[in-house]
Amino acid sequence: MQKHYFKDGLIGAGWASDICMHVGAGGLITKLETGVKAPSGAPTHATVLPAMPNLHSHAFQRAFAGLAEFRTPGESDFWSWRNAMYHFAAHMTPEAVEVIASALYIEMLKAGYSAVGEFHYLHNSHVDQALAMSDAIITAAKQTGIALTHLPVLYQTSDFGSVPANKSQAPFLHADGEYDRLLKILAPRLKGPHRLGLCFHSLRAVPEDAFDAAIGTMNELDDTAPIHIHVAEQMREVEACVKATGKRPVEWLLNNQPVDERWCLIHATHVTEDEWRGVAERGAVVGLCPATEANLGDGIFPAAGFSAVGGRFGIGSDSHISIDPREELRLLEYGQRLSRHARTVLTASGGGHTGEFLWSQATKGGAQALGQPIGEIAVGRRADLIVLDRTSPTFAASTLSQMLDAFVFVGQPNPISDVMVAGEWVVKAGRHAKEEHVFARYNDLVGRIAAKMEDA
Ligand SMILES: [Zn+2]
């Protein structure tokens, strides 16, 4: 058992001072005392907050973040991004995936994310190759110390109506029966803070008759495992779904699949009021990725109404155009402000602090979506936490109850000093022990792949 002392922090739903946290087996919090000073010789850390779960990541996309910010005359607006994505996807070996994911996960930890949902769709067809790709992700998580919910993706078709996948989608596919085999082999490899979940790429990529079998296989392994799917990200997809099924994507999902608290609907950008009310009633989490959704021009999720009826949401860095939970939350709130011509939109019913509401809701929603016992500093939860540097000018004028508002809306540069995952410090004084070595490997590899894109 370890004891950690903090000057103050957010414990459960309230602020407390002079905190002593007891951490036991598996990194779980066994006891929380307040009004307790550290004995001489024991360090007292500054302000403690629950760390943020990152519920949606495609690790390899980090490697081309920033390379698709141009338009070629005559091409569609989406072309430069998709072209970069297929180029990098085609160069992903297990070693490349491990190098990129390791660097990415260190960046995430330093930004305040303690856990990641890796929506992993690079399989290279055969189960041995798929396994090597998944192992690369698992190795990256283990060597950097981030908690992983691994979500190998089922991807079978390129559009509604079972349109066959095209050549550039080949790395995303599995041969017949191999997705089930992959789940069965991976399940026992994910222990401790790591776990397996089920993942459907989208309604475009998974025919209706494939859902039941995959859910059945997952339930035999773990009937509490999270289930993720991309849905209703762009209007084109909504229109194609209506044409093919007569229903909108979220409407179809609610009518045809057992959507409940295990499910995480990634994006869900284009939803009617009936749809978002339906999602809220089922207790599913909406996985919002505001920086990526803004970068891709997807649209704005109606978070104000959804949140007002108790809808659950979390955040993900998705394409990794930004790796900063504060920026995701700011953009989420600012999208609501700009579209409603109002300030402080996302707060608890009856009002309150926006920054605190956003951080608390997204930590809890993210924890549910990843199926991880985190999201709050409380007895029985895992000790996944961040410590803020109170000497940062960001906090000069803040009382304790204003800390999260300043952190989310002002916090530049990053005022996180330390990060703990499952009771272990993984970032200390703003540094990860492996960052120099891992970033050097990353820079070398990504530079080489990018150079090939210029030659092509
Ligand atoms: Zn995604």
Boltz pocket constraint, residues with backbone or C-beta under 6 A from the ligand:
constraints:
  - pocket:
      binder: B
      contacts: [[A, 56], [A, 58], [A, 119], [A, 230], [A, 266], [A, 318]]
      max_distance: 6.0
